[in-house]
């Protein structure tokens, strides 16, 4: 990570934060990005540019002042990207940036989708680009261009004229500059979650998407799971009655992986627990529930309040498993072992979000939805709906298979990880690009689903004070529009 600061310690003299005035920079250096992100805990997560004062002052301001700063929306710089279709094309030409565990697995899915060609691959580790290029040629495609000259070589990939879509799967602090580089060079971009780590970065991505007319999307959003898409269709058909509440989470014991020097290629993911107290990974849980409730499509998330437990799990794991002298012993963890956030919507609904990667716990995204006619809960899946069930006992969710989304009816056994949802996501996105359709999700969804990263941290610092969630749509959320619950294209 940052060579100029000890692990877990933020630099004291941060450079000026980028604002919308220089959003068109095409070659942000990795060092400047790391300086920026390493100071988030003390820098108020980019609120300085919204308050008119210093970032550190925003971080220590009264909750009321922070709330006022968060609620302030910058003036729109371009036309909305809601309901903006892709340009149709017979083949989608893809550039892949980041070939670690996630990127290496996702390239297989892009190669498996008809009408997609992987044109270029990028990673500072040349051996990984060689492996990726071999996968491309093995799939019968021409050898891709390789970008492995250094940390900033992704900029040259984004400048190519033969790429339509850039896929980013890198450490979190690089997501924002890479998404910017793609859009300012005329590319649509899909980014692993979270899409950015600072509130001002989320606004910059919204503004840049609107100005460049390029879509910027949050991938690995867990919205395309079979259960999630079935519940979505049932909710929209009224089977749950009037929707009241939902819940989502990322509860996943990652202690062993975060201390594995090879899995994450160093400590970058673990180090975020030395910087932020809140929910580092809200997208998996937030995205599906937001879709059930038509957030940004007739409802919107208006506020969040978060609480967190003490940060004990990573230190205990280190004590039991890491030898004396390991670099991790220099780290001080502040990230709550479990964060719980309550999001309120404009219609008065409540969404509960949880995050826990530091304690023993079976994997769960919770994935729950309740309304006036019943409730669904996942992990394990179970349902109770009136008038079907009146015996006060959970029912078998498999009996509702008739409500499966057409994507799952068409692809009953999809390849890839996460139970096939990754392939369904890639297939559908590439289909929308080839046919010139409106994407199922957009930059406003990406910003909304990621906003709990900085806001939960600030709310916990303010002892659970509620904070507004910005209206990234700038009022367009009031308009009902299509989303994940799509119709099968005629073509």
Buried (B, 14 or more C-beta within 10 A) or exposed (E): BBEEBEBBBBBEEBEEBBBBEEBEBEBBEBBEBBBBBBBBBBBBBBBBBBBEBBBBBBBEBEBEBBBBBBBBBBEBBEEBBBEBEBEEEEBBBBBBBBBBBBBBBBBBBBBBBEEBBBBBBBBBEEEBBBBBBEBBEEBEBEEBBBBBEEEBBBBBBBBBEEBBBBBBBBBBBBBBBBBBBBBBBBBBBBBBBBBBBBBBBBBBBBBBBBBBBBBBBBBBBBBBBBBBBBBBBBBBEEBBBEBBBBBBBBBBBBBEBBBEEEBBBEBBBBBBBBBBBBBBBBBBBBBBBBBBBBBBBBBBBBBBBBBBBEBEBBBEBBEEEEEEEEEBEEBEBBBBBBBBBBBBBBBEBEBBBBBBBBBEBEEBBBBBBBBEBBBBBBBEBBBBBEEEEEEEEBBEBEEBEEBBBEBBEEBEEBEBBBBBBBBBBBBBBBBBBBBEBBBBBBBBBBBBBBBBBBBBBBBBBBEBBBBBBBBBBBEBBEEEBBBBBBEEEEE
